[in-house]
Amino acid sequence: MDCDDCLERLYQYLDKELTEGDVTVVKQHLDDCVGCSDHFVFEARFIKKVHDACADDRAPFELRERIVLRLREG
């Protein structure tokens, strides 16, 4: 795996959407490549910050209800 392949799969890796075999290959590359590892750390921290910033926010019940109704209509 080269850096381009690793970075192409990075978000799937972070989201735990890869097969076990792909996880192993990406993890090995991240262990061996400082540049990709740094990119991984940055992206993982960014995702955590976004998640933490939005964790307590919740749309009002009425809005969620309208969204669900529209999704069912479409």
Secondary structure, DSSP 8 states (H G I E B T S, - for coil): --HHHHHHHHHHHHTT-S-HHHHHHHHHHHHH-HHHHHHHHHHHHHHHHHHHHHTT----HHHHHHHHHHHHH-
